[in-house]
Amino acid sequence: MTKDALIVLSGGMDSVTMLHEYADSIDLAVTFNYGSNHNMREIECARYQCRLLGIELIEINLAFIGQYFHSSLLEGAAAVPEGDYDFDNMKSTVVPFRNGIMLAAAAGLAESHGLKAVMIANHSGDHAIYPDCREKFIKAMGAAIEAGTYDSIELRAPYTLLSKAEIAARGKSLGVDYSHTYSCYKGGEQHCGRCGTCIERRQALAEAGIDDPTIYEEPETI
């Protein structure tokens, strides 16, 4: 298989799974430091996974997002709501047009490196909360990237209609070590176990039949 793609890699469960599943076609990964509470925890995981697979990782600073945008994800652990991963509870964590900004940078990076595609690991569980994870956005952004690059760069988002549990099940079959991924929106040394992303992580791993390797501050089972 030709290595013709760049992946946007956060270091979370979904993008790490995609990195492993499509490693044969991924030539380059990019991660973005945009000032979120959990950014550096995720980036550490992105570095680990790329070293493991021998894939080059480029780190790009998008500090202006943390400086000028409004989101509880940018405003410290206390600002992040606790409880279920649903619209009412998680809306405050939306970082306006984050994926649009990152995909635009990724498209330029891919074309600069002679690659043919950009990959992103959005999934169906994010659709209700994050507008720039929805299928409509992905199709529109894909069309813009194709039209706006000389090489007609393709946007590949194969997880768009999958649940997080389905993605985790793919990771299980690939032997992905989820202890080297990070999800908690509070960004502590350990996952808090209380915020929506921790709860979603627990549920996905349980539904996929994976023994959860995560250390939580509050280790209650589902």
Summary of the structure (lengths in Angstrom):
residues: 222
radius of gyration: 16.4
end to end distance: 40.5
largest distance: 52.0
contacts: 749
relative contact order: 0.18
helix: 48%
strand: 13%
